[in-house]
Amino acid sequence: MMQKAFLFRAKVILQTSLFILIGSFLYSAQSNAQSKEVINPPQKRFEISFGGGWGFYSMTEFNNRMDEVAGYVEMIGGHVDIDHIDNGPTIFGEAGYFVSRNVSVNLGVTYLGGVGSYKANYTMTVYDYRDNASVDTFLEEGSLTATLVAPELEIKYHFPIGKPDLFFGGGVALCFGKCEGKSTFQERGAWNIDTSYKSPTITAQRIGFLTSVGGSYNLNKIISLGIEIGYRHFATGDEEEKDKHMHLGSKELDFSGPFILGGMRLKL
């Protein structure tokens, strides 16, 4: 009897253990499947991304205009040091909606900035009101700040492969650019003049285009970190000269060029 009772208890324990083991295995498999689905879930259709990076700009016409002014100063025996506007920081934020598991439509805003400067010194023969000649020294220093704000509409195609998510995309933007200038002017000689100037804000706008590729890595169900590289064709069209002293000319602010961005994505 004791042997039969022992065998019966052993059988019950073995069956119970087997059921627990099978149940645990099925639960674990289901949890892993749910976890993978949540990482790139079709039911989570919204995402918010934000971050920053660096961009490289063309600014061909604008920088050529600065070189023309420098050439004139050097022609009369002066010297000019110029730092062109050819790169600067980028800040972005966007919201996306997944129309399918692989395709998202993204609305965002990008801010681009760049700063250029110049320093010119030269001497000239000037005449006072009595027609007396003197050789005067002139020194002019200035800075030019160009910025662009671009609301964007972009479509991205995603390749979710577990935690990594690779994508490529393209879109259009409305580019609102502006430029501001400041300078100081000194003359040492007949008049000893010290003057500062600030140009009015100059604005222009035009439709732009962009394309990019990138990827992100999901840290958990909500947060992922990513990197993106691409090319922008962001030009504002001709801006009008409103301050002749700043020598801005009627030239295009061209922020076109490659860029690299890094940021965070939140899935909602």
HUZICOR-V667299 format. One record per helix or strand. SS is the DSSP state (hx for helix, st for strand). FROM is the first residue (numbers start at 0). TO is the last residue. If there is no record, write none. Layout:
ss:SS from:FROM to:TO
ss:SS from:FROM to:TO
//
This chain:
ss:hx from:1 to:38
ss:st from:45 to:55
ss:hx from:59 to:74
ss:st from:78 to:82
ss:st from:86 to:97
ss:st from:102 to:126
ss:st from:132 to:160
ss:st from:163 to:187
ss:st from:192 to:197
ss:st from:201 to:217
ss:st from:222 to:232
ss:st from:234 to:237
ss:hx from:243 to:245
ss:st from:251 to:253
ss:st from:256 to:266
//
